[in-house]
Amino acid sequence: MRTYDLIIIGSGPGGYIAALYASRFKKSVCVMEKAELGGTCLNRGCIPTKAMLHSASLLSTIKGSSEYGIEVSGIVVNFPVISARKDAVVARLRAGVETLFKANKIDLVRGDAKLSGANTVTVNGVEYSAKDIIVATGSRPAALSGIPFDEKGIYSSDGIFSLKDIPGSITIVGGGVIGCEFASLFNALGSQVTIVEILDRLLPTQSKEISRKLETIFKKRGIEIRTSTKFEPGAVSQKILVAVGRKPNTEDIGLEALGIKTKDGRITVDDNLRTQVKNIYAIGDCVAGPLLAHKASYDGILACDNIMGNPRRVDYSNVPNCIWTDPEIASVGLNEEEARLKCPDLKIAKFPYLASGKAYIMGKSEGFIKMIGDADGNILGVEIFGLEACDLIGEACLAKSAGVNIKDWARVVHGHPTLSEIFQEAAHIFTGTAIHSL
């Protein structure tokens, strides 16, 4: 029987990051994967989606280039090339993970893994043992009852990447993050897009202001939005994308036999990400918390630290949300409604992109940054709606994680002209020392 310090089931952004991290501390590591290296994020989620969204963004920029003195004619959208480039990006990054595994002497076992004991995992009839085990089995798209995916007319967010042509029309069931990102994509590529959402607004996890703002922009672009509406199957569009959430991959992996509990399909863990079996941990989409690639990576490193005797407790309050619609949306901490419930002396400062020199230069002045703090200037949350929000949110995460006071944030010098100056401007508004306000 082959023995390791650590066995990891699953090679997504939680599993492969945990493997690489543990290997840096000279741990012998084995990763078990039944599909492609990189999990959903790399193969059917974050990476391919953003690769295609980048093509759509370039198309939108080219179409609006006359405003900047650049006349372009004869624009042709070659969807097969867009798709092929997406596949090439995915393949290159997947190969990169495999190269890193080999360089760090991480063993990769292909096959369907199952926990067969407190220290053992079985793959293809072969048993492997380890002092510690991390379950990182991820999640898959959830289907609507009675409307199964056929990946020909009714697509999951996995299967939608198999499209060969841009659909003339597409109905997207679900107005959450995945649904809105694909709505942005197909609208930019020329499809007639309809979003059907059973709740009363898009992006229900974001603030109501952001939901309203995105809905207004989508409608201006011709996207039909049906909120408070239950999807009824029928000949509504050429294609249907069902994006109503995700389901954890926790069935048939041996949890029950070991007494490892689940709740709503997700593995129950303590604040150290340990299951009811002391040397078995679980991370990422198969445990509670936001279904985000970077959250899974955070989990993977935290679990490894606990395994290696460096105790850490889970804290998702500084994990950012990033949404690659157009404009982008990003946030960290509490949104406005959440903060009002928890903090009676709430204070909010908002600075518009319209007043940013850089945003105006780039012709992308739609949006704002909102700082939410208490009366003493402690950061409760930050919301960004606008150009490069998903990159900008990193500064807010750093400030919040480090406990930077908004009063001190106002004194941080930012380059000019840059989008990051918006943070300093908003902080000045918060502290009553606004420079550019009327």
Residue, then its C-alpha position, 0 to 999 in steps of 0.5 A: m500500500r502506498t503511504y503519504d503524508l496527505i491525500i487530497i480528493g479533487s484537483g480544483p482550486g481548493g485541492y491543487i492549491a492545498a497540494l502545492y502548499a503542503s509540498r512546500f513544507k516537504k509533505s508527501v502528497c497524492v491528489m486523486e482526480k476522476a476528471e480534468l485537473g483544475g476542477t470546475c473553475l479551470n475547465r468549466g467555470c471561471i477561466p473559460t467564462k472569463a476568456m469568452l467575456h474578454s472576447a466580448s469586451l473587445l467586441s464592445t470596445i471595437k464597436g464603440s471605437s469611433e468615439y475615440g477617433i478610430e473608425v472600424s468597419g467590417i467587424v466579423v464575430n468568429f465564434p469558433v475562433i472565440s471558442a477555440r481560444k477559450d479551449a487553448v487558454v484552459a488547456r495551457l493552464r491545465a498543463g501548467v498545474e500538471t507541470l507544477f505537480k511534477a516539479n513538486k513531486i506530487d503524485l496524481v492518481r486518476g480515478d473515482a476516489k472513495l474514503s475506505g477508512a479513517n486513513t485510507v482512500t480507494v481508487n480503481g480497486v487500489e488502496y492508498s493511505a495517509k496521515d491526513i486526508i482532505v476532501a475537495t470534491g467540489s460541486r456541479p450545476a443544479a438542475l430544475s425539477g422535471i427539466p433535465f439537462d440534455e446539453k443540446g437545447i437545455y444547457s447547464s453552465d458546464g455544457i453551454f461551452s459546447l455551443k458551436d454557434i452564437p444562438g439567435s436567442i437564449t433564455i437564462v433561468g436564474g439571475g444570480v452571478i452565473g446567469c448575469e455573466f452569461a447574459s452579458l456574454f451572449n448579449a454582447l455577441g448579439s443574441q437576444v437574451t431573456i433572464v427569468e428569475i424567481l426572486d424579485r431582483l437580479l443578484p440577490t446576494q448583492s445590495k439592492e442598489i447594485s441589483r437595480k443598477l445592473e437591471t437598468i443597464f441590461k434593459k437598455r442593452g435589450i436584455e429582457i428581464r422577468t423577475s418574480t417569475k417561475f420558469e415554464p418550459g416551452a419554445v421560449s428561445q432557441k437555447i435555454l441555459v439553466a443557472v439556478g445554483r450548484k450541488p455539492n459532489t458528496e454522494d458515494i464517496g464513503l462519508e456515511a460509513l465513517g460517520i462524517k455528517t452532511k447538511d443539505g449535501r455539504i460536509t459539516v466541518d468545524d472552524n478548522l475545516r475538520t470533519q467528525v473524523k479528526n484527520i479528515y478535512a473538507i474544503g471548497d464547494c463541498v462545505a458551507g460558505p460562498l461557492l468561489a474558487h478563491k474561497a476554496s483556495y483559502d480553505g485549502i491553505l487553512a486546512c493544511d496549516n491546521i494539519m501542520g500544527n499551525p492553528r487557524r480558524v475559518d473567517y469568510s468576512n474578508v473573501p471578496n465577491c467578483i462578478w464579471t458582468d459589464p460593468e463589473i461588480a465586486s464587494v467585500g464584507l457587508n452590503e448596505e442592507e446587511a450593515r444597516l441591520k447590524c450597525p445602527d450608527l452606520k455611515i456610507a460614502k459613495f464616489p462616482y466613476l463619473a468624477s474619476g479622470k481615468a474612468y472618463i478618459m477610458g469612456k467608462s464612467e458608469g459606476f461607483i464605489k461605496m464605503i460602508g463603515d461605523a462611526d469610528g471609521n472601521i470598515l464594514g464593507v466595500e462595494i464597487f460597480g464599474l470598470e475593473a471592479c474585480d481587480l480593484i476590490g483587492e485593495a479593499c480586501l487588504a484594507k479590511s483584512a489589515g484593519v485599516n481605518i477609513k480615516d487612514w485610508a484617506r491619507v494613502v497616496h494613490g497614483h494619478p490618473t488611476l481608477s484606484e484613486i476612487f478609494q481615496e476620494a470615497a474615504h475623504i467623503f467618509t471623513g468629511t474632507a472631500i476634495h472633489s465634491l461640490 
